[in-house]
């Protein structure tokens, strides 16, 4: 138990240092799965504060994304998940509006191994994402497709996809 508190303390210190270097960004995603389960996702992001492959066309950067998602299924199949993902973003050059594409693979923990007709097999899931959108005035709006599965670690491994509208604001 002491190890858990020590790790939690170290994580809080690290997040405090990260937020001192860069203010907290917040995001909200609203979407739906193929089984018509509504998804509501609240996240926070910390930019890598690095860019690669800078050119006139754009550059590659990224951020860490930590989020809570509520999966609003029927009475017996609602679920909750926590996730953490590194996300890489290619931002195209632009004056006031900058198009971007993003992709990432992270991890998620679900409160239940069932979601509508999907049997997830385990609470531990991988979170794969791809998205695109527009950045402007410290904000962004876009669309995302997110896939969750345990990569066959435990059967059954039905997985689930969520397709969302995304909004992020930088503070």
C-alpha positions in Angstrom: 0.0 0.0 0.0 2.9 2.3 0.7 4.2 1.8 -2.8 0.8 2.8 -4.3 0.9 6.1 -2.2 4.5 6.7 -3.2 3.7 6.2 -6.9 0.6 8.4 -6.6 2.7 11.2 -4.9 5.4 11.0 -7.6 2.8 11.2 -10.3 1.2 14.2 -8.7 4.6 15.9 -8.5 5.3 15.1 -12.2 1.9 16.5 -13.3 2.5 19.6 -11.2 5.8 20.2 -12.9 4.2 19.6 -16.3 1.4 22.0 -15.6 3.8 24.6 -14.4 5.6 24.4 -17.8 2.3 24.4 -19.7 -1.2 25.2 -18.7 -3.8 22.5 -18.6 -5.8 21.8 -21.8 -9.3 20.3 -21.6 -11.3 18.3 -24.1 -14.8 17.1 -24.5 -15.8 14.3 -26.9 -19.4 13.2 -27.6 -20.0 10.2 -29.8 -21.6 6.8 -30.4 -20.6 3.2 -30.9 -21.8 0.9 -33.6 -24.3 -0.5 -31.0 -25.7 3.0 -30.5 -24.1 3.4 -27.0 -23.5 7.1 -26.4 -20.0 8.0 -25.2 -19.1 11.1 -23.2 -15.4 11.7 -22.8 -13.7 14.4 -20.6 -9.9 14.6 -21.0 -6.9 16.7 -20.2 -3.8 17.1 -22.4 -0.2 17.9 -21.9 1.8 18.9 -25.0 5.1 17.2 -25.8 6.5 20.8 -26.4 8.6 19.5 -29.2 8.2 19.5 -33.0 9.8 17.3 -35.7 10.0 17.5 -39.5 9.3 21.2 -39.6 8.6 22.4 -43.2 6.5 24.9 -45.1 3.8 22.2 -45.2 3.6 21.7 -41.4 5.2 19.8 -38.5 4.8 16.7 -36.3 4.2 17.2 -32.6 2.1 15.5 -30.0 0.6 15.4 -26.5 -0.3 13.1 -23.6 -4.1 12.5 -23.2 -5.6 11.4 -20.0 -9.4 10.9 -20.0 -12.5 9.6 -18.3 -15.3 8.1 -20.6 -18.8 7.3 -19.6 -20.4 4.7 -21.9 -24.2 5.2 -21.7 -25.6 1.8 -22.7 -28.9 0.2 -21.6 -29.5 -0.3 -17.8 -27.2 -3.4 -17.6 -24.5 -2.3 -20.0 -23.3 1.2 -19.0 -19.6 1.4 -18.4 -16.8 3.8 -17.3 -13.2 3.9 -18.5 -10.0 5.7 -17.7 -7.4 6.1 -20.4 -3.9 7.4 -21.0 -2.4 7.8 -24.5 0.5 9.4 -26.2 -0.9 11.1 -29.4 1.1 12.2 -32.4 -0.3 15.1 -34.4 0.7 16.4 -37.9 -0.4 20.0 -38.0 -0.5 21.6 -41.4 0.7 25.2 -41.9 -2.0 27.9 -41.9 -2.5 31.6 -40.9 -5.4 31.4 -38.5 -6.9 28.0 -39.1 -4.6 25.0 -39.1 -5.8 21.5 -40.2 -4.4 18.5 -38.4 -4.4 14.7 -38.3 -3.7 12.6 -35.2 -3.0 9.0 -34.3 -2.1 7.3 -31.0 -2.1 4.1 -29.1 -2.5 4.0 -25.3 -4.1 2.0 -22.5 -7.5 2.1 -20.9 -9.2 0.4 -17.8 -12.9 -0.3 -18.0 -15.2 -0.8 -14.9 -16.9 -3.8 -16.5 -15.9 -6.3 -19.2 -19.3 -6.0 -20.9 -20.6 -3.2 -23.1 -24.0 -3.8 -24.8 -23.4 -7.0 -26.9 -19.6 -6.7 -26.7 -17.6 -9.0 -24.4 -14.3 -7.2 -23.8 -12.6 -10.2 -22.0 -10.7 -8.0 -19.6 -10.9 -4.6 -18.0 -7.5 -3.7 -19.5 -7.8 -2.5 -23.1 -5.6 -0.8 -25.6 -6.9 2.5 -27.0 -6.2 3.1 -30.7 -7.2 6.4 -32.3 -7.2 8.3 -35.5 -8.7 11.8 -36.0 -8.6 15.0 -37.9 -9.8 18.5 -37.4 -9.0 22.2 -37.3 -7.0 24.3 -34.8 -7.8 28.0 -34.3 -7.4 30.7 -31.5 -6.2 28.2 -28.9 -9.1 25.8 -29.7 -9.6 22.7 -31.8 -12.6 20.9 -33.2 -12.5 17.6 -35.0 -13.7 14.0 -35.4 -12.2 10.8 -34.0 -12.5 7.1 -34.3 -11.3 5.2 -31.3 -11.0 1.4 -31.0 -10.7 -0.5 -27.7 -9.6 -4.1 -27.5 -7.2 -6.3 -25.4 -5.2 -7.5 -28.4 -6.2 -11.1 -27.7 -4.6 -11.2 -24.2 -7.8 -12.7 -22.9 -10.9 -14.1 -24.7 -13.4 -13.1 -25.6 -12.0 -10.0 -27.3 -14.9 -8.4 -29.1 -13.6 -4.9 -28.7 -15.6 -1.7 -29.3 -15.3 1.4 -31.5 -16.5 4.9 -30.6 -16.9 7.7 -33.3 -16.9 11.1 -31.7 -17.0 14.9 -32.3 -14.2 16.5 -30.4 -13.6 19.9 -28.9 -10.4 21.0 -27.1 -9.5 24.4 -25.5 -6.0 25.5 -24.4 -5.7 27.5 -21.1 
